[in-house]
Amino acid sequence: MVCIPQFDHTVKGACAESVGNAIDHAESAGLLDAVVHRYPRGYGIARARNYMAQWAIEGGCDHVLMVDSDIVLPETAISNLLSDDLEVVLGYYVRGSSDDGTTNVVKLGSNGYAGTYKAHEVAAMSAPVRVKAGGFGCAMVNVDVFRRFQRPWFVYHDFQDGSGLSEDYDFCNKCRNSGVGVWVDPRVGCGHIHDRVLEAR
């Protein structure tokens, strides 16, 4: 299942085109039995992701690919993420607020955002690396992982001091505490549409 959440009922053209190309590539490689598309509209991101997980379970899907509507996938993204055969594996991209190549992926064993990878560090890796957490702008999840937890799988935490914990990082914490690995694939560097397309290099 491929799911793209939409806050304003739109998907960026470059995102839609890249998802289609990635599906075509994976189909031509014989990796897909069927593809189901879902576009949760008008929900907060945590609620949208919970629907994604629910739909994937109810639809009998093996994997769900979550793609944010401002992410541009490389053509080989789905093929590579499926070939990893990991429970949770992420593509990486430069954060929208970054001007120094800071990505969505936090190093295992680090403390908070201080341990976030730069894009060139991920690109230099030769194989998938286990990480502490990461943004779910491009995330492939084996649906069996969702069956291990009760809904809600994704919860956004807003704390009294003004800080927060995003729903994707919270889910990564649940995985880590339950022995489920979260990984990043260095082959899946994605573009991130901000005021321009931020390339993962």
C-alpha positions as CSV (number, residue, x, y, z in Angstrom):
1,M,0.0,0.0,0.0
2,V,1.2,3.5,-0.9
3,C,-0.2,6.3,1.2
4,I,0.3,10.0,0.8
5,P,-1.3,12.3,3.5
6,Q,-2.7,15.6,2.2
7,F,-3.3,18.5,4.5
8,D,-4.7,20.7,1.8
9,H,-6.1,18.0,-0.5
10,T,-3.1,18.3,-2.9
11,V,0.0,16.4,-3.7
12,K,3.0,18.2,-5.3
13,G,3.3,17.3,-8.9
14,A,6.9,16.2,-8.6
15,C,5.9,13.9,-5.7
16,A,3.1,12.2,-7.6
17,E,5.3,11.7,-10.7
18,S,8.1,10.2,-8.6
19,V,5.8,7.8,-6.8
20,G,4.4,6.6,-10.1
21,N,7.9,6.1,-11.5
22,A,9.0,4.2,-8.4
23,I,5.9,1.9,-8.6
24,D,6.6,1.3,-12.3
25,H,10.2,0.4,-11.6
26,A,9.3,-2.1,-8.8
27,E,6.6,-3.6,-11.0
28,S,9.0,-4.1,-13.9
29,A,11.3,-5.9,-11.5
30,G,8.5,-8.3,-10.5
31,L,8.5,-7.1,-6.9
32,L,4.8,-6.1,-6.6
33,D,1.8,-8.4,-6.6
34,A,-0.6,-5.4,-6.4
35,V,-0.5,-1.8,-5.3
36,V,-3.2,0.0,-3.4
37,H,-3.2,3.8,-3.2
38,R,-4.7,5.7,-0.4
39,Y,-4.8,9.5,0.2
40,P,-5.9,10.4,3.7
41,R,-7.2,14.0,3.4
42,G,-7.8,16.7,5.9
43,Y,-6.4,15.0,8.9
44,G,-3.6,15.9,11.3
45,I,-0.5,13.9,10.4
46,A,-0.7,11.5,13.4
47,R,-4.3,10.6,12.6
48,A,-3.6,10.2,8.9
49,R,-0.7,7.8,9.7
50,N,-3.0,5.8,12.0
51,Y,-5.5,5.4,9.2
52,M,-2.6,4.3,6.9
53,A,-1.7,1.5,9.3
54,Q,-5.3,0.5,9.8
55,W,-6.0,0.4,6.1
56,A,-2.9,-1.7,5.4
57,I,-3.9,-4.2,8.0
58,E,-7.5,-4.4,6.8
59,G,-6.4,-4.6,3.2
60,G,-4.1,-7.6,3.9
61,C,-1.1,-5.7,2.7
62,D,2.5,-6.9,3.3
63,H,4.0,-3.4,3.4
64,V,2.9,0.2,3.6
65,L,5.0,3.0,2.1
66,M,4.3,6.4,3.7
67,V,5.3,9.3,1.4
68,D,4.7,12.9,2.4
69,S,3.2,15.0,-0.3
70,D,6.4,17.2,-0.6
71,I,8.8,14.3,-1.0
72,V,10.4,13.3,-4.3
73,L,11.3,9.6,-4.5
74,P,14.2,8.2,-6.5
75,E,13.0,5.8,-9.2
76,T,14.5,2.8,-7.4
77,A,13.1,3.8,-4.0
78,I,10.4,1.1,-3.6
79,S,12.6,-1.6,-5.2
80,N,15.4,-0.8,-2.8
81,L,13.3,-0.5,0.3
82,L,11.5,-3.8,-0.4
83,S,14.8,-5.6,-1.1
84,D,16.1,-4.6,2.3
85,D,13.5,-6.9,3.9
86,L,13.6,-4.9,7.1
87,E,10.8,-4.2,9.5
88,V,11.0,-0.4,9.3
89,V,13.3,1.2,6.7
90,L,13.5,4.9,5.8
91,G,14.6,6.9,2.9
92,Y,16.4,10.1,3.9
93,Y,15.9,13.7,2.9
94,V,17.2,17.2,4.0
95,R,14.9,18.8,6.6
96,G,12.9,21.7,5.3
97,S,14.5,24.0,7.9
98,S,18.0,23.0,7.1
99,D,20.7,24.9,5.2
100,D,23.5,22.6,6.0
101,G,22.3,19.2,4.8
102,T,20.8,18.0,8.1
103,T,18.5,15.0,7.4
104,N,15.4,13.5,9.0
105,V,17.5,10.6,10.5
106,V,18.9,10.5,14.1
107,K,22.0,8.3,14.9
108,L,21.5,5.4,17.2
109,G,22.7,6.1,20.7
110,S,22.7,9.9,20.2
111,N,20.7,12.4,22.3
112,G,18.0,14.2,20.3
113,Y,18.6,16.3,17.2
114,A,22.3,16.8,18.2
115,G,22.9,13.4,16.7
116,T,21.1,13.9,13.4
117,Y,22.9,12.7,10.2
118,K,24.0,15.0,7.4
119,A,23.0,13.9,3.9
120,H,26.5,13.3,2.8
121,E,27.1,11.0,5.8
122,V,24.2,8.8,4.8
123,A,25.0,8.9,1.1
124,A,28.5,7.6,2.0
125,M,27.2,4.4,3.7
126,S,27.5,1.2,1.9
127,A,24.5,-0.6,3.4
128,P,21.4,0.1,5.5
129,V,22.3,1.4,9.0
130,R,20.2,1.0,12.1
131,V,19.1,4.4,13.5
132,K,17.5,5.8,16.6
133,A,14.6,7.5,14.8
134,G,13.7,9.3,11.6
135,G,11.0,11.3,9.9
136,F,8.4,9.3,8.0
137,G,8.4,11.4,4.8
138,C,9.6,8.2,3.1
139,A,9.1,5.1,5.2
140,M,8.5,1.5,4.4
141,V,6.9,-0.5,7.2
142,N,6.2,-4.2,7.3
143,V,2.6,-4.4,8.3
144,D,3.3,-7.1,10.9
145,V,4.9,-4.3,12.9
146,F,1.6,-2.6,13.3
147,R,0.0,-5.8,14.4
148,R,2.4,-5.9,17.3
149,F,1.1,-2.7,18.8
150,Q,-2.4,-1.4,19.6
151,R,-3.9,1.7,18.0
152,P,-3.0,4.5,18.2
153,W,0.3,3.7,16.5
154,F,1.2,7.3,16.0
155,V,0.8,10.0,18.7
156,Y,2.0,13.6,18.6
157,H,3.1,14.8,22.0
158,D,2.8,18.5,22.8
159,F,4.5,19.3,26.1
160,Q,3.8,22.1,28.6
161,D,7.3,23.7,28.0
162,G,6.5,24.2,24.3
163,S,8.6,21.3,23.1
164,G,7.1,18.4,21.2
165,L,7.7,14.8,20.1
166,S,6.5,14.1,16.6
167,E,4.4,11.1,15.8
168,D,7.0,9.4,13.6
169,Y,9.8,9.8,16.2
170,D,7.3,8.5,18.9
171,F,6.6,5.5,16.7
172,C,10.4,4.9,16.4
173,N,10.7,4.9,20.2
174,K,7.9,2.3,20.4
175,C,9.8,0.2,17.9
176,R,13.1,0.5,19.7
177,N,11.6,-0.3,23.1
178,S,10.0,-3.5,21.6
179,G,13.0,-4.7,19.7
180,V,11.9,-3.6,16.3
181,G,14.8,-2.2,14.2
182,V,14.5,1.1,12.4
183,W,16.9,1.6,9.5
184,V,17.9,4.0,6.8
185,D,18.8,3.0,3.3
186,P,21.6,5.1,1.8
187,R,20.4,4.3,-1.7
188,V,17.1,6.1,-1.1
189,G,18.0,9.8,-1.0
190,C,14.9,11.8,-1.6
191,G,14.2,15.3,-2.7
192,H,12.3,17.6,-0.3
193,I,10.2,20.3,-1.8
194,H,10.5,23.5,0.3
195,D,11.1,26.8,-1.2
196,R,13.1,24.7,-3.7
197,V,13.8,21.0,-4.0
198,L,16.4,20.2,-1.3
199,E,18.5,17.4,-2.7
200,A,19.8,14.6,-0.4
201,R,23.5,14.7,-1.3
